[in-house]
């Protein structure tokens, strides 16, 4: 009888250790994956160049974003009324921060203005670029997989709140395969292309501003 009891105890202990080891290995195998929006602006269009930078300082504020998308967990949408958040597939930097950084770097690299920065500590900017990220998510259904980004960009003077110029878009880029790194690249490409579009509006706006100022001096 004692032998049977000892055997049962040993079997129970062995089963417990095996189970503990299994769950420990399973836990270690689940690793967080981080994804980053990034691109290098490449000037391909001559309409995005100016002979001399406009003599203005431009401040790019952090984009606003709805609570639904204000998180590090990447949003996956299954239908109009159903979405979820990935637990282990995360943004390395929150979308509203990194997209604002990319916009400032993009415009600065094109040398459109005297300076275009995310912060001004010792001086006041002349203009501000503000905006809203309405949606940033991956569509996932049996029939359709795509990257979705919807945004609004605005230019306003630093001293006032009147919107001087706007650029809005709502784009879906279909993905041939479901890969999160491809999703991050698709979103990055959309940002690059749309900031180019924004610059195409900025240049004629400021050229007109300068022409008006020159006409007034005559």
GIKA-V955834 format. One record per pair of residues at least 24 apart in sequence whose ideal C-beta (glycine too) atoms are under 10 Angstrom apart, sorted by the first residue. I is the first residue (numbers start at 1). J is the second residue. D is the distance in Angstrom with one decimal. If there is no record, write none. Layout:
BEGIN
i:j:d
I:J:D
I:J:D
END
This chain:
BEGIN
i:j:d
30:87:8.8
30:88:6.1
31:88:6.9
32:72:9.6
32:86:9.7
32:87:8.5
32:88:5.0
32:89:7.9
32:90:5.9
33:74:9.5
33:86:8.6
33:88:6.1
33:89:5.2
33:90:7.0
33:92:9.7
33:180:6.8
33:181:9.0
34:72:8.6
34:88:9.7
34:89:8.3
34:90:5.4
34:91:7.2
34:92:4.2
34:93:9.0
34:180:9.9
34:184:9.8
35:74:7.0
35:86:9.7
35:89:6.9
35:90:7.2
35:91:6.2
35:92:6.4
35:93:9.7
35:180:5.7
35:181:6.7
35:183:7.4
35:184:4.3
35:185:9.4
35:187:9.2
35:188:10.0
36:91:7.6
36:92:4.4
36:93:6.6
36:98:7.0
36:181:9.6
36:184:6.6
36:188:8.6
37:91:7.9
37:92:8.7
37:93:7.7
37:95:7.1
37:97:9.8
37:98:4.9
37:99:6.5
37:101:9.0
37:102:6.6
37:136:9.0
37:149:9.8
37:184:6.1
37:185:8.9
37:187:5.8
37:188:4.9
37:189:9.9
37:190:9.7
37:191:6.7
37:192:9.9
38:92:9.5
38:93:9.6
38:98:7.8
38:101:9.5
38:102:7.4
38:105:9.8
38:184:8.2
38:185:9.0
38:188:5.9
38:191:9.5
38:192:9.9
39:102:7.0
39:105:9.4
39:106:8.3
39:185:8.4
39:187:9.8
39:188:4.6
39:189:6.9
39:190:9.9
39:191:7.1
39:192:4.7
39:193:9.7
39:195:9.4
40:105:9.2
40:106:9.4
40:109:8.3
40:188:10.0
40:192:8.7
41:102:8.8
41:105:7.3
41:106:4.7
41:107:8.7
41:108:9.2
41:109:4.9
41:110:6.6
41:192:6.7
41:195:7.8
41:196:8.1
41:199:9.6
42:109:9.4
42:192:8.4
42:196:9.8
43:109:8.3
43:110:6.6
43:111:9.8
43:196:9.1
44:196:8.5
45:196:6.8
45:199:9.0
45:200:7.8
47:196:9.4
47:199:8.8
47:200:6.0
47:203:7.2
47:204:9.1
48:110:6.0
48:112:8.1
48:195:9.9
48:196:6.2
48:197:9.8
48:199:5.3
48:200:6.6
48:202:9.4
48:203:7.2
49:110:7.4
49:111:8.4
49:112:8.7
49:199:9.7
49:203:8.4
50:110:8.3
50:111:7.4
50:112:6.0
50:113:9.1
50:199:9.7
50:202:9.7
50:203:6.2
50:206:8.4
50:207:8.1
52:111:9.1
52:114:9.8
53:110:9.2
53:111:5.2
53:112:6.3
53:113:5.5
53:114:5.4
53:115:8.5
53:116:9.4
53:206:9.9
54:111:9.7
54:112:6.4
54:113:5.2
54:114:7.0
54:126:9.2
54:127:9.5
54:202:8.6
54:203:8.5
54:205:9.7
54:206:4.7
54:207:8.4
54:209:8.1
54:210:7.2
55:113:8.0
55:114:5.3
55:126:8.5
55:206:9.6
55:210:8.8
56:112:9.1
56:113:5.1
56:114:5.9
56:115:8.3
56:116:8.9
56:125:7.9
56:126:4.2
56:127:5.9
56:157:9.9
56:158:9.7
56:206:7.4
56:209:9.1
57:113:6.9
57:114:5.8
57:115:5.0
57:116:7.8
57:117:7.6
57:120:6.7
57:123:6.8
57:124:7.6
57:125:4.4
57:126:5.2
57:127:7.6
57:158:8.6
58:104:8.4
58:107:7.0
58:108:8.9
58:112:8.2
58:113:5.0
58:114:8.4
58:115:7.1
58:116:4.5
58:117:7.6
58:120:9.5
58:125:5.9
58:126:7.0
58:127:4.9
58:128:7.2
58:129:6.2
58:155:8.3
58:158:9.0
58:202:9.0
59:104:8.6
59:115:9.3
59:116:8.1
59:117:6.5
59:118:7.6
59:119:7.7
59:120:5.6
59:124:8.7
59:125:3.8
59:126:8.7
59:127:7.3
59:128:4.9
59:129:7.2
59:130:9.1
59:158:6.9
60:99:9.8
60:100:5.6
60:101:8.1
60:102:9.4
60:103:5.3
60:104:4.0
60:105:9.1
60:106:9.5
60:107:7.5
60:108:9.1
60:116:6.6
60:117:7.1
60:118:5.6
60:119:9.2
60:125:9.3
60:127:9.9
60:128:7.7
60:129:4.7
60:130:8.3
60:131:8.8
60:153:9.7
61:96:10.0
61:100:7.0
61:103:9.9
61:104:9.7
61:118:8.3
61:119:9.9
61:125:9.9
61:128:5.9
61:129:6.8
61:130:4.9
61:131:7.9
61:154:9.8
61:156:9.8
62:94:9.4
62:96:5.7
62:97:6.3
62:99:9.0
62:100:4.9
62:101:9.1
62:118:8.0
62:130:8.8
62:131:9.1
63:94:10.0
63:95:7.9
63:96:4.4
63:97:8.3
63:98:9.7
63:99:5.7
63:100:5.1
63:103:8.2
63:129:9.3
63:130:7.6
63:131:4.6
63:132:6.4
63:133:5.1
63:151:7.4
63:152:9.1
63:153:8.4
64:96:7.0
64:130:7.7
64:131:7.1
64:132:4.7
64:133:7.2
64:134:9.5
64:152:9.3
65:94:8.0
65:95:6.5
65:96:4.4
65:97:9.6
65:99:9.0
65:131:9.6
65:132:7.1
65:133:4.5
65:134:8.3
65:135:9.2
65:136:7.8
65:151:9.6
66:132:8.3
66:133:7.9
66:134:7.1
66:135:8.0
66:136:9.9
68:134:9.8
68:135:8.1
68:136:9.7
68:137:8.6
69:94:9.1
69:95:6.5
69:96:8.3
69:133:6.5
69:134:8.5
69:135:6.5
69:136:5.4
69:137:7.0
70:94:7.0
70:95:8.2
70:96:7.0
70:133:9.0
71:95:9.2
74:136:8.6
74:137:7.6
74:138:6.6
74:180:7.2
74:183:7.7
74:184:8.8
75:135:8.2
75:136:7.0
75:137:4.0
75:138:7.2
75:148:9.2
76:137:6.7
76:138:5.2
76:139:8.0
76:140:5.2
76:145:10.0
76:180:9.9
76:183:9.5
77:135:8.5
77:137:5.0
77:138:7.2
77:139:5.5
77:140:7.1
77:141:8.7
77:146:9.7
77:148:7.4
78:139:8.2
78:140:6.1
78:141:6.2
78:142:9.8
79:139:9.2
79:140:9.8
79:141:7.1
82:141:10.0
83:137:7.0
83:138:9.9
83:139:9.8
83:140:9.7
84:140:9.2
85:137:9.9
86:138:8.9
86:180:8.1
89:138:9.3
89:180:5.4
89:183:9.2
89:184:10.0
90:180:9.8
91:136:9.0
91:184:8.7
92:184:9.4
95:133:6.0
95:136:5.0
95:137:9.9
95:149:8.9
95:151:10.0
95:187:8.3
95:191:9.8
96:131:9.0
96:132:9.1
96:133:5.8
96:136:8.9
98:187:10.0
98:188:9.4
98:191:9.1
99:131:8.3
99:133:6.5
99:136:8.1
99:149:8.8
99:151:7.7
99:187:8.8
99:188:9.4
99:191:6.0
99:195:9.3
100:129:8.6
100:130:9.5
100:131:7.9
100:133:9.4
102:188:7.8
102:191:5.6
102:192:7.9
102:195:7.3
103:129:6.6
103:131:7.9
103:151:9.8
103:153:7.6
103:191:7.6
103:194:9.4
103:195:5.6
103:198:7.9
103:199:9.9
104:129:8.0
104:195:9.9
105:195:9.6
106:191:8.2
106:192:7.1
106:195:4.7
106:196:8.0
106:198:8.9
106:199:7.8
107:195:7.2
107:198:8.3
107:199:6.6
107:202:7.9
110:195:9.2
110:196:8.9
110:199:6.3
110:202:9.7
110:203:9.5
112:199:6.3
112:202:6.4
112:203:6.8
112:206:8.0
113:202:8.7
113:206:8.3
120:158:9.2
124:158:6.2
124:159:8.7
125:157:9.4
125:158:5.1
126:157:7.1
126:158:5.9
126:159:8.7
127:155:6.1
127:156:6.9
127:157:5.8
127:158:6.1
127:159:9.7
127:164:7.8
127:165:9.7
127:202:9.5
127:206:9.1
128:154:8.4
128:155:7.5
128:156:5.4
128:157:7.5
128:158:5.5
128:159:9.8
128:160:9.9
128:161:9.6
128:164:9.9
129:153:6.5
129:154:7.1
129:155:5.9
129:156:8.2
129:165:9.6
129:167:9.8
129:195:10.0
129:198:8.3
129:202:8.9
130:154:5.1
130:155:8.3
130:156:6.6
130:161:9.8
130:163:8.8
131:155:9.8
131:166:9.2
131:167:8.6
131:168:9.3
131:198:9.4
132:168:9.3
134:168:8.9
134:169:9.7
134:170:7.3
135:170:7.7
135:172:10.0
136:187:6.6
136:190:9.5
136:191:9.8
137:183:9.3
137:187:9.4
138:175:8.0
138:178:8.3
138:180:7.8
138:182:9.7
138:183:5.0
138:184:9.6
138:186:8.9
138:187:8.9
139:172:6.9
139:173:9.9
139:174:8.8
139:175:8.7
139:183:9.8
140:175:9.4
140:178:6.9
140:183:9.8
144:172:8.8
144:174:7.1
144:175:9.2
145:174:7.0
145:175:4.7
145:176:8.2
145:177:7.9
145:178:5.2
145:179:9.6
145:182:9.5
145:183:8.8
146:171:9.3
146:172:4.6
146:173:5.9
146:174:4.6
146:175:5.8
146:183:8.9
146:186:8.0
147:171:8.4
147:172:7.1
147:173:4.8
147:174:8.3
147:175:6.3
147:182:8.0
147:183:5.1
147:184:8.4
147:185:8.5
147:186:3.7
147:187:5.2
147:188:9.5
147:189:8.7
147:190:7.2
148:172:5.0
148:173:8.0
148:183:9.7
148:186:9.2
148:187:8.5
148:190:9.1
149:173:8.3
149:186:8.4
149:187:5.4
149:188:9.7
149:189:9.7
149:190:4.8
149:191:7.2
149:194:8.2
150:190:9.8
151:190:8.7
151:191:8.2
151:194:7.0
151:195:10.0
151:198:9.8
153:194:7.8
153:195:8.1
153:197:9.2
153:198:5.3
153:201:9.2
153:202:9.8
154:198:9.8
155:198:8.5
155:201:8.4
155:202:6.8
155:205:7.3
155:206:9.4
164:202:9.8
164:205:7.0
164:206:9.9
164:209:9.1
165:198:8.6
165:201:5.8
165:202:7.0
165:204:9.7
165:205:5.3
165:206:9.5
166:198:9.2
166:201:8.4
167:194:7.1
167:195:8.8
167:197:6.2
167:198:4.4
167:199:9.3
167:200:8.9
167:201:5.8
167:202:8.8
168:194:9.3
168:198:10.0
169:193:9.0
169:194:5.2
169:197:7.5
169:198:9.3
END
